[in-house]
């Protein structure tokens, strides 16, 4: 297992209790908590925003994202180039 996203009721538990319970499962299991900031959390390539009664999900873009693509006729390896046929 790689990535886990957990929603929990803050009235019943907290992230430290969850973290401690996960670490009890296996001493070799390495876990890391990414806490929300301003009701947002980045998970994989998503930004998840917590609202009062629901959540919204958007594609996460790193601050360094430029939306630049490599020209198909450039001298870069083919596997690094974006092609229209790559999108399904």
CORPEGI-V390678 format. One record per backbone hydrogen bond with DSSP energy under -1.0 kcal/mol. CO is the residue of the C=O (numbers start at 1). NH is the residue of the N-H. If there is no record, write none. Layout:
CO NH
CO NH
//
This chain:
9 12
9 13
14 18
15 19
16 20
17 21
18 22
19 23
20 24
22 25
26 29
37 40
39 50
40 37
41 48
43 46
45 60
46 43
47 58
48 41
49 56
54 51
56 49
58 47
62 65
71 74
77 80
78 81
83 86
84 87
//
